[in-house]
Amino acid sequence: MSEAAPAADPSLENPPKKSGLRPILLGLVGAVTLGGAGFFAVYSGMILDPLSSFTRNSSAASNFDYLPIEGVIVSLAPQSGASHLRFSAKIEVAQGSLSAMERLHPRFLDMINTYLRAVEPQDLIEPAAMVRLRAQILRRLQLIAGDGHIRDLLITEFVLN
């Protein structure tokens, strides 16, 4: 009784090693494809197109005029390192409201002088000062003018001497 043991299949003893390279390549190709598609969608304007909102609002942008605020000079404290601040700006107002906003010009000047006088001199030197001052002045101008009359404040001169 010599029964021979079945010969073991050599392929079962040493299964082939799976390469880890294939999933990495598939992931890389997928990432490049999705990245390219996303770039194309943004670049072509299919999504997130800032110019399309600009062109849609271009008619609204032409409905605004500019009211100049010129020659505001504020004396600063002696310890501030500068003697005065020279400030000029343009207020972007609705075209139909320009005459009413021109009548409010003295109130705008009063508010700007009062606000700039109240700001600490060291706060004027900080890098983020312009953004903060612009936002604060714009909000105060909008409160004086009422809703829908003032769109923006453009600072044209801000000089510490």
MARVOMI-941708 format. One record per residue: x, y, z of N, C-alpha, C in turn. Coordinates in pm, whole numbers, padded with zeros to 5 digits, always signed. Layout:
# residues N
XYZXYZXYZ...
END
This chain:
# residues 161
+00077-00113+00000+00000+00000+00000+00085+00125+00000+00124+00134-00096+00207+00252-00110+00129+00356-00190+00065+00428-00111-00013+00533-00172+00072+00660-00169+00083+00717-00281+00168+00835-00289+00088+00957-00245+00155+01038-00168+00092+01163-00124+00078+01253-00246-00034+01315-00253-00051+01401-00369+00057+01510-00369+00102+01536-00482+00207+01638-00495+00146+01775-00469+00213+01846-00388+00164+01980-00354+00187+02074-00471+00086+02152-00494+00095+02248-00604+00190+02361-00561+00297+02383-00635+00391+02486-00594+00329+02625-00592+00224+02649-00669+00163+02782-00670+00084+02808-00543+00041+02702-00472-00033+02720-00349+00059+02746-00231+00179+02693-00238+00271+02712-00127+00324+02855-00122+00354+02910-00234+00407+03046-00241+00314+03131-00327+00207+03187-00264+00117+03268-00346+00193+03392-00397+00157+03439-00513+00227+03555-00568+00203+03677-00479+00307+03756-00460+00297+03876-00377+00227+03984-00459+00133+04048-00392+00062+04156-00459+00149+04281-00454+00154+04347-00562+00236+04467-00570+00159+04585-00510+00223+04663-00426+00161+04781-00368+00169+04900-00461+00230+04881-00575+00250+04989-00669+00122+05023-00746+00041+04922-00775-00078+04945-00855-00178+05038-00786-00214+05019-00658-00307+05112-00595-00251+05254-00585-00122+05265-00566-00061+05399-00559-00071+05468-00694-00044+05395-00800-00055+05455-00934-00198+05494-00967-00294+05408-00931-00435+05441-00956-00476+05565-00877-00432+05573-00752-00464+05690-00671-00401+05816-00728-00277+05807-00774-00208+05921-00832-00276+05968-00961-00311+05872-01048-00381+05907-01172-00516+05971-01142-00588+05917-01043-00718+05974-01005-00703+06115-00950-00602+06136-00866-00582+06269-00808-00546+06370-00916-00459+06333-01007-00420+06424-01115-00540+06455-01205-00620+06353-01233-00739+06372-01317-00839+06467-01250-00868+06442-01124-00962+06529-01052-00908+06670-01035-00779+06680-01006-00718+06813-00994-00724+06889-01125-00695+06821-01235-00702+06885-01366-00843+06927-01401-00939+06841-01369-01079+06874-01398-01125+06992-01313-01083+06995-01187-01118+07108-01101-01056+07237-01149-00929+07231-01190-00862+07350-01243-00934+07400-01368-00967+07308-01458-01035+07347-01581-01170+07411-01551-01244+07354-01456-01376+07407-01423-01367+07549-01368-01267+07574-01283-01251+07708-01227-01196+07803-01333-01096+07760-01407-01031+07845-01507-01127+07884-01619-01212+07792-01661-01305+07820-01770-01427+07898-01723-01445+07909-01592-01558+07985-01541-01681+07902-01517-01670+07772-01524-01787+07688-01499-01831+07699-01353-01735+07711-01261-01765+07729-01119-01672+07836-01063-01715+07901-00957-01635+07999-00884-01577+08107-00974-01656+08159-01065-01606+08260-01158-01630+08399-01101-01525+08465-01051-01545+08599-00995-01579+08701-01102-01535+08680-01226-01564+08776-01330-01710+08773-01373-01775+08656-01361-01914+08651-01400-02000+08734-01306-01967+08735-01176-02043+08819-01084-02012+08965-01109-01889+08995-01153-01854+09133-01185-01931+09181-01307-01938+09097-01409-02010+09138-01529-02160+09143-01506-02212+09056-01419-02354+09062-01386-02385+09191-01311-02293+09235-01227-02315+09354-01146-02256+09479-01209-02208+09471-01333-02146+09588-01393-02247+09700-01413-02372+09665-01438-02472+09770-01449-02498+09832-01313-02491+09753-01207-02507+09808-01073-02386+09892-01035-02267+09851-01082-02146+09926-01050-02149+10063-01116-02214+10077-01229-02221+10207-01296-02326+10297-01233-02405+10246-01139-02505+10327-01073-02452+10398-00949-02320+10410-00940-02261+10475-00824-02171+10589-00869-02170+10696-00789-02080+10809-00808-01990+10818-00687-01892+10906-00697-01796+10922-00587-01805+11063-00529-01815+11068-00399-01816+11194-00326-01681+11208-00257-01601+11308-00294-01467+11320-00236-01470+11376-00094-01383+11321-00012-01355+11374+00122-01208+11413+00117-01181+11540+00109-01045+11589+00089-00998+11671+00209-00869+11665+00231-00803+11756+00324-00836+11739+00470-00858+11619+00518-00880+11599+00660-00743+11585+00726-00711+11676+00816-00583+11672+00888-00614+11666+01037-00557+11564+01103-00582+11543+01245-00449+11553+01319-00445+11636+01423-00324+11647+01506-00314+11524+01594-00190+11474+01608-00166+11356+01690-00093+11395+01818-00100+11308+01915-00033+11333+02043+00118+11341+02023+00187+11422+02103+00332+11438+02086+00411+11308+02103+00366+11218+02189+00439+11093+02211+00418+10990+02100+00336+11021+02000+00305+10923+01895+00418+10908+01793+00508+11003+01786+00617+10996+01689+00583+11066+01558+00460+11105+01538+00418+11181+01421+00337+11300+01470+00341+11408+01394+00269+11528+01441+00125+11534+01392+00098+11480+01272-00039+11483+01222-00064+11372+01121-00192+11349+01098-00239+11251+01000-00313+11327+00891-00275+11303+00766-00345+11362+00652-00426+11251+00586-00556+11274+00570-00650+11171+00525-00737+11227+00414-00752+11149+00307-00846+11180+00199-00912+11049+00156-01034+11059+00107-01106+10939+00065-01213+10977-00037-01270+10874-00095-01386+10891-00183-01494+10796-00134-01613+10850-00121-01727+10771-00077-01805+10731-00201-01827+10601-00217-01904+10552-00330-02052+10554-00291-02128+10640-00358-02270+10658-00323-02357+10623-00443-02481+10586-00414-02576+10556-00520-02600+10682-00602-02609+10666-00734-02618+10779-00824-02739+10867-00794-02849+10810-00761-02967+10889-00729-02957+10959-00595-02861+10920-00513-02845+10977-00379-02733+11078-00370-02667+11109-00481-02549+11195-00476-02580+11333-00419-02690+11394-00461-02721+11529-00412-02753+11527-00262-02824+11424-00217-02853+11412-00074-02726+11388+00006-02634+11310-00049-02508+11281+00021-02417+11405+00023-02426+11487-00080-02350+11613-00080-02399+11705+00031-02529+11701+00061-02582+11781+00171-02534+11727+00306-02503+11598+00312-02453+11537+00436-02300+11545+00449-02235+11606+00352-02089+11615+00352-02033+11673+00482-02090+11781+00538-02037+11831+00666-02049+11729+00780-02156+11652+00782-02171+11547+00884-02065+11438+00865-02039+11403+00739-01935+11303+00711-01799+11352+00761-01766+11477+00730-01638+11533+00776-01630+11535+00928-01737+11574+00993-01739+11578+01139-01716+11438+01198-01784+11340+01143-01769+11204+01194-01627+11153+01172-01570+11177+01054-01435+11129+01024-01334+11196+01115-01345+11328+01133-01254+11399+01224-01266+11346+01367-01387+11330+01413-01410+11281+01549-01355+11141+01567-01381+11054+01470-01334+10916+01482-01181+10910+01478-01120+10978+01382-00974+10973+01371-00906+11035+01493-00968+11135+01553-00912+11197+01673-00917+11100+01791-01018+11013+01793-01035+10920+01905-00945+10796+01893-00892+10770+01775-00808+10652+01755-00672+10677+01820-00623+10576+01891-00491+10585+01953-00383+10592+01846-00282+10679+01863-00177+10693+01762-00103+10562+01733-00080+10479+01834-00010+10352+01809-00096+10257+01726-00229+10275+01728-00317+10192+01645-00307+10229+01497-00265+10352+01468-00251+10395+01330-00129+10334+01262-00031+10293+01342+00095+10242+01288+00087+10093+01258-00005+10022+01320-00018+09877+01298-00047+09846+01152+00004+09731+01102-00020+09695+00962-00168+09678+00926-00249+09632+01018-00391+09609+00989-00476+09733+01016-00413+09844+01047-00487+09964+01083-00577+10014+00970-00527+10012+00848-00605+10064+00736-00735+09986+00716-00728+09857+00726-00847+09774+00706-00949+09804+00816-00902+09809+00939-00991+09834+01052-01050+09976+01045-00967+10075+01016-01017+10213+01006-01119+10227+00893-01088+10167+00781-01180+10175+00667-01315+10114+00701-01314+09998+00764-01440+09932+00801-01518+10014+00902-01450+10069+01001-01518+10148+01104-01577+10277+01046-01499+10345+00963-01549+10470+00903-01664+10441+00808-01651+10336+00727-01758+10300+00634-01888+10272+00708-01881+10197+00817-02001+10165+00894-02066+10291+00950-01984+10382+01000-02037+10507+01054-02099+10594+00944-02037+10598+00827-02095+10673+00716-02230+10615+00675-02239+10483+00672-02365+10418+00636-02474+10447+00739-02437+10457+00866-02536+10492+00968-02587+10634+00950-02498+10726+00913-02540+10865+00891-02629+10875+00768-02591+10808+00659-02661+10822+00532-02791+10742+00525-02800+10633+00598-02918+10547+00588-02890+10431+00493-02980+10337+00489-02961+10215+00410-02961+10242+00260-02868+10177+00190-02866+10177+00045-02805+10297-00022-02754+10393+00054-02698+10513-00009-02547+10503-00029-02476+10444+00066-02330+10436+00058-02289+10291+00039-02210+10269-00064-02166+10133-00096-02028+10103-00041-01935+10199-00051-01796+10170-00015-01723+10299+00020-01609+10282+00083-01518+10392+00114-01383+10357+00057-01330+10444-00025-01200+10422-00086-01102+10524-00029-01004+10479+00047-00907+10569+00108-00802+10602+00002-00790+10730-00029-00696+10773-00133-00568+10832-00076-00572+10876+00051-00452+10933+00114-00457+10904+00263-00346+10854+00314-00334+10823+00456-00187+10841+00491-00152+10961+00533-00010+10995+00554+00010+11040+00697+00103+10973+00766+00144+11015+00899+00271+11099+00885+00268+11223+00931+00386+11310+00929+00420+11354+01069
END
